[in-house]
Amino acid sequence: MLDNKVKELLNTQINKELYSAYLYLQFANYYEDEGLSGFSNWYTVQAQEERDHAMLMLKYMQMHGESVTLEAIDKPDAVLSSNIDPLKAGLKHEQYVTGLINTIYGAAYDAKDFGTMQFLDWFVKEQVEEENNASTLIKKMEMFGTDAKGLYMLDQELAARVYAAPSLVL
């Protein structure tokens, strides 16, 4: 059985991860409308990853005999008016998610819930990767995004991204 605070935070995080998927689908739609199908692909894959994160947390709670309460998912509210806007909003969002994961980790630490801490280790590492990917995309867009050929090449690079299921085993 999970500590009540940890259980509550994990349940909330499941819903936050599903919101993340919605947000990234908004970004994918924006880029598709702009004719940047590679960027759209990158964020579509990102949305799949976020859904996976929610499912991993859901399964973890179920393994502990806990019920999960699914809430309504808010409509994404990012204002997107230029090609760099989704990238900057994505980094800001990943930094927010990192804070949420750290809060859950802290609650698990306080409860001496070492199993949940071990489970969350994967998410802590994942957030480092997510923030790095977001920062790198911003740097590339700043370097190449104003040049049509550079933007085309960057779009082609992002089109090559393929979905890979998470390596975390429960």
C-alpha positions as CSV (number, residue, x, y, z in Angstrom):
1,M,0.0,0.0,0.0
2,L,1.3,3.4,-0.9
3,D,1.5,6.4,1.4
4,N,-1.5,8.6,0.9
5,K,0.5,11.7,-0.2
6,V,2.6,9.6,-2.7
7,K,-0.6,8.0,-4.0
8,E,-2.3,11.4,-4.5
9,L,0.8,12.8,-6.2
10,L,1.2,9.8,-8.5
11,N,-2.5,9.9,-9.4
12,T,-2.2,13.7,-10.2
13,Q,0.9,13.0,-12.3
14,I,-1.0,10.4,-14.4
15,N,-3.4,13.2,-15.4
16,K,-0.5,15.6,-15.9
17,E,1.2,13.2,-18.3
18,L,-2.0,12.8,-20.3
19,Y,-2.2,16.6,-20.5
20,S,1.4,16.6,-21.8
21,A,0.3,14.3,-24.6
22,Y,-2.5,16.7,-25.5
23,L,-0.1,19.6,-25.4
24,Y,2.4,17.8,-27.7
25,L,-0.4,16.9,-30.1
26,Q,-1.3,20.6,-30.2
27,F,2.4,21.3,-31.2
28,A,2.2,18.5,-33.8
29,N,-0.9,20.0,-35.3
30,Y,0.6,23.5,-35.4
31,Y,3.7,22.2,-37.3
32,E,1.5,20.1,-39.7
33,D,-0.4,23.3,-40.5
34,E,2.9,25.1,-41.1
35,G,4.0,22.4,-43.6
36,L,6.7,21.1,-41.2
37,S,5.8,17.4,-41.1
38,G,9.1,16.4,-39.5
39,F,8.5,18.7,-36.5
40,S,4.9,17.3,-36.4
41,N,6.3,13.8,-36.4
42,W,8.7,14.6,-33.6
43,Y,5.9,15.9,-31.4
44,T,3.6,13.1,-32.3
45,V,6.2,10.6,-31.0
46,Q,6.6,12.8,-28.0
47,A,2.9,12.6,-27.3
48,Q,3.1,8.8,-27.5
49,E,5.9,8.9,-24.9
50,E,3.8,11.0,-22.5
51,R,0.9,8.6,-22.8
52,D,3.3,5.8,-22.0
53,H,4.5,7.6,-18.9
54,A,0.9,7.9,-17.7
55,M,0.4,4.2,-18.3
56,L,3.5,3.2,-16.4
57,M,2.4,5.2,-13.4
58,L,-1.2,3.8,-13.7
59,K,0.2,0.3,-13.8
60,Y,2.5,1.0,-10.8
61,M,-0.4,2.2,-8.7
62,Q,-2.5,-0.8,-9.8
63,M,0.4,-3.2,-8.8
64,H,0.0,-1.6,-5.3
65,G,-3.7,-2.2,-5.2
66,E,-4.5,1.5,-5.5
67,S,-7.4,2.9,-7.6
68,V,-6.6,5.5,-10.1
69,T,-8.9,8.5,-10.6
70,L,-8.8,9.9,-14.1
71,E,-9.8,13.6,-14.3
72,A,-10.8,15.7,-17.2
73,I,-7.8,16.7,-19.3
74,D,-7.5,20.5,-19.8
75,K,-7.4,21.9,-23.3
76,P,-3.8,22.9,-24.2
77,D,-3.5,26.7,-23.9
78,A,-0.1,27.3,-25.6
79,V,-0.1,30.4,-27.8
80,L,1.7,29.4,-31.0
81,S,2.5,32.2,-33.5
82,S,6.0,31.3,-34.8
83,N,7.9,28.1,-35.4
84,I,10.0,28.5,-32.3
85,D,7.0,28.9,-29.9
86,P,6.2,25.2,-29.5
87,L,9.9,24.5,-28.8
88,K,10.1,27.1,-26.1
89,A,6.7,26.1,-24.6
90,G,7.9,22.5,-24.7
91,L,11.1,23.3,-22.7
92,K,9.1,25.3,-20.2
93,H,6.6,22.4,-19.8
94,E,9.4,19.8,-19.4
95,Q,10.9,21.9,-16.6
96,Y,7.5,22.0,-15.0
97,V,7.2,18.2,-15.2
98,T,10.6,17.8,-13.7
99,G,9.5,19.8,-10.7
100,L,6.4,17.6,-10.4
101,I,8.5,14.4,-10.6
102,N,10.9,15.8,-8.0
103,T,8.0,16.6,-5.7
104,I,6.7,13.0,-5.9
105,Y,10.2,11.7,-5.3
106,G,10.5,13.9,-2.2
107,A,7.2,12.7,-0.8
108,A,8.4,9.1,-1.4
109,Y,11.6,9.9,0.4
110,D,9.8,11.4,3.3
111,A,7.6,8.3,3.5
112,K,10.6,6.0,3.3
113,D,9.0,4.4,0.2
114,F,12.1,3.1,-1.4
115,G,10.2,1.1,-4.0
116,T,8.5,4.2,-5.4
117,M,11.8,6.1,-5.2
118,Q,13.4,3.3,-7.3
119,F,10.4,3.4,-9.7
120,L,10.8,7.2,-10.0
121,D,14.5,7.0,-10.7
122,W,13.7,6.1,-14.3
123,F,11.5,9.2,-14.6
124,V,14.2,11.4,-13.1
125,K,16.6,10.3,-15.8
126,E,13.9,10.6,-18.4
127,Q,13.4,14.3,-17.4
128,V,17.0,15.1,-17.8
129,E,16.8,13.7,-21.4
130,E,13.5,15.5,-22.1
131,E,14.9,18.9,-21.0
132,N,18.1,18.3,-23.0
133,N,16.2,17.3,-26.1
134,A,14.0,20.4,-25.8
135,S,17.0,22.7,-25.3
136,T,18.8,21.2,-28.2
137,L,15.8,21.7,-30.5
138,I,15.7,25.4,-29.5
139,K,19.4,25.8,-30.3
140,K,19.0,24.1,-33.7
141,M,16.0,26.2,-34.5
142,E,17.8,29.4,-33.5
143,M,20.8,28.4,-35.7
144,F,19.0,27.0,-38.7
145,G,15.3,28.0,-38.5
146,T,15.6,31.3,-40.3
147,D,17.3,29.8,-43.4
148,A,14.9,27.9,-45.6
149,K,17.4,25.2,-46.5
150,G,18.5,24.8,-42.8
151,L,14.9,24.5,-41.7
152,Y,14.2,21.9,-44.4
153,M,17.2,19.8,-43.2
154,L,16.1,20.1,-39.6
155,D,12.6,19.1,-40.5
156,Q,14.0,16.1,-42.3
157,E,16.1,15.2,-39.3
158,L,13.0,15.3,-37.0
159,A,11.0,13.3,-39.5
160,A,13.3,10.3,-38.9
161,R,12.4,10.0,-35.2
162,V,10.5,6.8,-34.5
163,Y,8.5,5.7,-31.5
164,A,10.2,3.4,-29.1
165,A,8.4,2.0,-26.1
166,P,9.9,2.9,-22.7
167,S,12.6,0.6,-21.3
168,L,11.2,0.6,-17.8
169,V,9.9,-2.8,-16.7
170,L,7.4,-3.1,-13.9
